[in-house]
Amino acid sequence: MTGKHYTNFRDDQIMNSIRRNVEDFLKTASSSSFGINEMKRQMKKDIHLLSASRYREIKELSRKAKIELKALLCYNLYHSAFFSDGCTIFFSLGEASKNGNTLFGKNSDNQGRSGLVGDGYVENRQIHVVMYSENRDGSHVVGVSAAGLSGVKMALNSHGVAGSTNYGNTVFSKESREETGHVFPSDREMIVREALEYPTALLAAHHATKLLMQMPMATDGMVTFADSREAYVVEGSKKIISITKVESGTDSRSNMFITLDKLNVKNDTSSYCRYHRTQDILNEISGNVTVEDMKKISMDHYYGPGTNGICRHTEGLNSSTLSAAIMEIDKQDPLESKIHIALGKPCNAWRHEDGHVTISMRDKVSDIPKAFLSGEAFKKYFMADPL
């Protein structure tokens, strides 16, 4: 079975979003010290980091969206070098959940860019969409991605493995990319997508770590994987990598390292507030955590709807929550696992029927409402005022 990426190619809106995202990426890269030509030369050296399945997905998208293949490959490989992904994750394993299933949640936050204007964008932000993709072994992946990326921000595969990405706000993240020892470090979202080819969280974390040893992330950060038995949090900074195994209970992360905490930027109030708020909530309900509890965490405004809240509403180009997902991994049958996705601001999208969708691992791409594949649901609820 060869990998296949399902995108709504007949939808002019999503095709326009993809093209505009790639155009802005190229414009941003051109204004950097690297330049487009150097980036394309580097891409030839790094393309081995993509599996054959990912390459075929990107090639298919290039043909149907009428985008130069080299440009789309660069966008997928080096996206994280130019777009940070400040986020919050939270999870509950085994007996910590009311029904014994692993529950894994994430709020995906992204900064805006002044160049993201026009029909393809909403308030200087890339549009988030639901993606559906097949693996080599016939399994599949469902998650959230920026239009045009094969990589994922958070996703669940039909083996029952969840994966997600986080930016790390460290002292090294402030340094120039040239000082990392690699001209173009790898993309977290692509690493997670590649790792979700594997049937367990352990194997996914192992593969992700292998990729990170070959080429560090564009900026410091984390990739996290969970299945019905355990979770692994991989923190990466330059040549330093730590792996934390969680076998029971609850845990969470924001944009500060826990194991490699000496690398964190001082006085990062937002990361501190989001980390401790999720820890407090999960500790209080441990043993009885449900999907609805996870949605409430996703919508939380305890520290306000601004930058310190879990559900972040910010003005201008500051990091703001663009989507959320809660993954429920069935401990008996992985195909009974579900991913609940809210596009736009969680506090609004979870409360409105047309703002969120529940997708079973038994569902086909044809079962997913068009508004979530095209990004129309995102456009409606990203703009909403906080509730």
C-alpha positions in Angstrom: 0.0 0.0 0.0 1.4 3.4 -1.0 0.8 6.5 1.0 -1.9 8.8 -0.2 -2.9 12.3 1.0 -6.5 13.3 0.6 -7.0 17.0 -0.1 -10.1 18.6 -1.5 -8.5 19.5 -4.9 -11.8 20.7 -6.4 -12.3 23.3 -3.7 -10.9 26.6 -5.1 -10.7 28.1 -1.6 -8.4 25.5 -0.2 -6.3 25.4 -3.3 -5.9 29.2 -3.1 -5.0 28.9 0.6 -2.3 26.3 -0.2 -0.8 28.4 -2.9 -0.8 31.6 -0.8 0.8 29.7 2.1 3.6 28.5 -0.1 4.1 31.9 -1.7 4.5 33.6 1.7 6.9 30.9 2.8 9.1 31.5 -0.3 8.9 35.3 0.2 9.9 34.9 3.8 12.8 32.6 3.0 14.0 34.9 0.2 14.3 37.8 2.7 16.4 35.6 5.0 20.2 35.2 4.8 19.7 31.8 3.1 17.9 32.6 -0.1 15.7 30.4 -2.3 18.4 28.8 -4.4 20.5 27.8 -1.4 17.4 26.3 0.3 16.6 24.2 -2.8 20.2 23.0 -2.9 19.9 22.0 0.8 16.6 20.3 0.1 18.3 17.8 -2.2 20.5 16.7 0.8 17.6 16.5 3.2 15.0 14.9 1.1 16.0 11.5 2.5 14.3 12.5 5.7 11.0 12.1 3.9 9.6 8.6 3.5 8.6 7.5 0.0 4.9 7.9 1.1 5.5 11.6 2.2 7.3 12.3 -1.1 4.4 10.9 -3.1 1.9 12.9 -1.1 3.8 16.1 -1.8 4.3 15.3 -5.4 0.6 14.6 -5.9 -0.3 17.9 -4.2 2.2 19.8 -6.3 0.6 18.5 -9.5 -3.0 19.1 -8.6 -2.4 22.5 -6.9 -0.1 23.5 -9.7 2.8 24.4 -7.4 6.5 23.8 -8.3 7.5 20.5 -6.6 10.8 21.9 -5.3 9.0 24.8 -3.7 6.4 22.5 -2.0 9.2 20.1 -0.8 11.0 23.1 0.8 7.8 24.3 2.4 7.2 20.9 4.0 10.7 20.3 5.1 11.6 23.8 6.4 8.3 25.2 7.5 9.2 25.3 11.2 12.3 27.4 10.4 10.0 30.4 9.8 6.7 29.6 11.6 6.7 28.9 15.3 4.1 26.7 16.9 3.5 27.8 20.5 1.0 25.2 21.9 -0.4 23.5 25.0 -0.8 19.7 25.3 -2.4 17.7 28.1 -3.1 14.0 28.5 -4.5 11.3 30.8 -3.3 7.7 30.8 -5.0 4.4 32.0 -6.6 4.6 35.4 -6.4 8.4 35.4 -9.2 8.4 32.8 -12.7 7.5 33.8 -13.1 4.8 31.2 -9.4 3.6 31.2 -8.7 5.0 27.7 -5.8 7.3 27.0 -7.1 10.9 26.4 -4.7 13.3 24.6 -5.5 16.9 24.0 -3.8 19.8 22.3 -4.5 23.5 21.6 -2.5 24.6 18.5 -1.3 28.2 18.7 0.5 30.1 16.0 1.9 33.6 15.6 0.6 35.7 12.7 2.7 37.1 9.9 2.2 40.5 8.3 2.5 38.9 4.8 -0.4 36.6 5.4 -3.1 38.8 3.8 -5.8 38.2 1.2 -8.4 35.5 0.5 -6.1 32.7 1.6 -5.8 34.0 5.2 -7.7 35.0 8.2 -6.3 37.9 10.3 -2.7 37.2 9.2 -3.0 33.5 10.0 -2.6 30.3 8.0 -5.8 28.4 7.7 -6.0 25.1 9.6 -7.8 22.1 8.0 -8.5 18.5 8.8 -6.2 16.2 6.9 -6.6 12.5 6.1 -3.6 10.4 4.9 -2.8 6.8 4.4 0.3 4.9 5.6 2.3 2.4 3.8 0.8 -0.5 5.8 -2.8 0.5 4.9 -3.4 2.3 8.2 -4.3 6.0 8.1 -3.8 9.2 10.0 -6.4 11.9 10.8 -5.4 15.3 12.3 -5.0 19.0 11.9 -2.6 20.7 9.4 -1.9 24.0 7.8 -3.2 24.0 4.2 -0.5 22.6 1.9 1.5 20.7 4.6 1.9 17.0 4.6 3.1 17.3 8.2 0.6 17.5 11.1 0.2 19.7 14.2 -1.6 17.0 16.1 -3.0 13.7 14.7 -4.1 10.1 15.5 -3.4 7.0 13.5 -5.6 4.0 13.2 -3.1 1.9 15.3 -4.2 4.1 18.2 -1.1 6.4 18.4 -1.5 10.1 19.0 1.2 12.6 18.1 1.7 16.4 18.5 4.3 19.2 18.3 5.3 22.1 20.6 7.7 25.0 20.3 10.3 25.4 23.0 10.9 28.9 24.3 14.6 28.5 25.1 17.7 30.7 25.1 18.8 28.9 21.9 15.6 29.7 20.1 16.7 33.3 20.1 19.9 32.5 18.2 20.3 32.8 14.5 19.6 29.6 12.5 23.1 29.6 11.1 24.5 28.9 14.5 22.7 25.5 14.8 25.3 23.8 12.7 22.6 23.0 10.1 21.5 25.5 7.5 17.9 24.3 7.5 16.9 22.2 10.6 13.9 19.8 10.2 10.2 20.5 10.6 8.5 19.2 13.7 5.2 18.7 11.9 6.8 16.5 9.3 8.7 14.5 12.0 5.4 13.7 13.8 3.7 12.7 10.5 6.6 10.4 9.6 6.6 8.9 13.1 2.8 8.2 12.9 3.7 5.5 10.3 4.5 3.3 13.3 2.0 1.2 15.4 3.1 2.1 19.0 4.1 5.3 20.8 7.5 3.7 21.6 8.3 3.1 18.0 7.0 6.5 17.0 9.2 8.2 19.6 12.2 6.1 18.6 11.8 7.1 14.9 11.3 10.8 15.8 14.4 10.7 17.9 16.4 9.1 15.1 15.3 11.9 12.7 16.3 14.5 15.3 19.7 13.0 15.7 20.2 13.3 11.9 19.0 16.9 11.8 17.8 19.1 14.8 14.5 20.9 14.7 14.3 24.3 13.2 13.7 25.8 16.6 13.9 24.1 20.0 10.8 22.2 20.9 9.0 19.0 21.7 7.2 16.1 19.9 5.0 13.9 22.0 3.4 10.5 21.3 0.9 8.4 23.2 -1.0 5.1 22.8 -3.3 3.1 25.1 -0.4 2.1 27.4 2.1 5.0 27.6 3.4 8.4 26.4 6.7 9.8 25.4 7.7 13.4 25.5 10.8 14.2 23.4 12.5 17.5 24.1 15.0 18.7 21.6 17.6 21.5 21.6 20.5 21.5 19.1 22.4 18.4 20.0 20.6 17.8 23.3 17.7 15.4 23.3 15.8 14.1 26.3 13.0 11.5 26.4 10.5 11.3 29.2 8.3 8.1 29.5 4.9 8.4 31.2 3.3 5.1 32.1 0.3 6.3 34.2 -1.4 9.4 35.6 -1.7 12.7 33.8 0.8 15.2 32.4 1.0 18.3 30.3 3.4 20.7 28.5 3.3 24.3 27.3 6.3 26.0 25.6 8.9 25.4 28.4 11.0 22.4 28.8 10.6 20.3 32.0 13.6 17.9 31.7 15.9 20.4 30.0 14.5 23.2 32.1 17.9 25.0 32.4 17.5 26.0 28.8 14.2 27.8 29.3 13.9 31.6 28.7 13.4 33.3 32.1 10.2 35.1 32.9 8.1 33.2 30.3 4.8 34.0 32.1 2.6 32.5 29.4 4.3 29.1 29.4 4.4 29.0 33.2 0.7 29.8 33.6 -0.5 27.3 30.9 1.7 24.5 32.3 0.6 24.9 35.9 -3.0 25.5 35.1 -3.2 22.3 33.1 -1.4 20.5 35.9 -3.8 21.8 38.5 -6.9 20.8 36.6 -5.6 17.3 35.7 -4.5 16.6 39.2 -7.9 17.6 40.6 -9.8 15.3 38.3 -7.3 12.4 37.9 -9.1 9.1 38.0 -12.2 10.5 36.4 -11.0 12.4 33.4 -13.4 12.4 30.4 -13.4 13.8 26.9 -15.7 16.6 28.1 -13.2 17.5 30.8 -10.5 17.7 28.1 -12.6 20.1 26.1 -13.1 22.3 29.1 -9.3 22.5 29.6 -9.0 23.4 25.9 -11.5 26.3 26.4 -10.0 27.5 29.7 -9.7 31.2 30.4 -8.6 31.1 34.0 -5.7 33.4 33.3 -7.8 35.4 30.8 -8.4 34.9 27.1 -5.1 36.7 26.4 -1.6 35.2 26.0 -1.6 33.5 29.4 -4.8 31.6 29.0 -5.0 28.0 27.6 -7.5 29.2 25.0 -5.6 32.2 23.7 -7.3 35.3 22.0 -4.6 37.8 21.1 -4.5 40.8 18.8 -2.0 41.6 16.1 0.6 39.0 15.3 0.9 37.5 18.8 0.5 33.7 19.3 -3.2 32.8 19.3 -5.1 29.5 19.5 -6.2 28.4 16.0 -7.5 24.9 16.6 -7.8 22.1 19.1 -8.1 18.3 19.2 -8.9 15.7 21.8 -7.9 12.1 20.9 -9.5 9.2 22.7 -7.5 5.9 22.2 -9.6 2.8 22.8 -7.6 0.3 24.8 -9.5 -2.7 23.4 -9.7 -1.8 19.7 -7.7 1.0 18.1 -10.2 1.3 15.3 -12.8 2.4 17.8 -10.5 5.3 18.8 -11.8 8.8 18.0 -10.3 12.3 17.3 -12.5 15.3 18.2 -11.4 18.4 16.3 -12.3 22.0 16.8 -11.2 24.5 14.1 -10.9 28.1 15.3 -11.1 29.3 18.9 -11.9 26.3 21.1 -14.1 28.3 23.5 -16.5 28.9 20.5 -15.9 26.0 18.2 -16.5 23.3 20.9 -19.9 25.0 21.8 -21.2 25.1 18.3 -22.2 22.0 16.3 -20.7 23.3 13.1 -17.4 24.3 14.8 -16.2 20.8 15.7 -16.3 17.2 14.4 -15.8 13.8 15.8 -14.0 11.3 13.5 -13.7 7.6 14.2 -10.7 5.7 13.0 -13.3 3.6 11.1 -14.4 6.6 9.1 -13.3 7.3 5.5 -12.4 10.7 4.2 -15.8 10.9 2.5 -17.4 10.8 6.0 -15.6 14.1 7.1 -17.7 17.2 6.5 -16.4 19.4 3.6 -16.2 22.5 5.8 -13.4 20.9 7.9 -11.4 19.7 4.9 -11.6 23.1 3.2 -11.1 25.3 6.2 -14.5 27.0 6.1 -15.2 26.0 9.7 -11.9 27.5 10.7 -12.7 30.8 9.1 -16.0 31.1 11.0 -14.7 30.3 14.5 -11.2 31.8 14.4 -12.8 35.3 14.3 -15.2 34.7 17.2 -15.0 36.8 20.4 -14.1 34.8 23.5 -17.0 33.2 25.4 
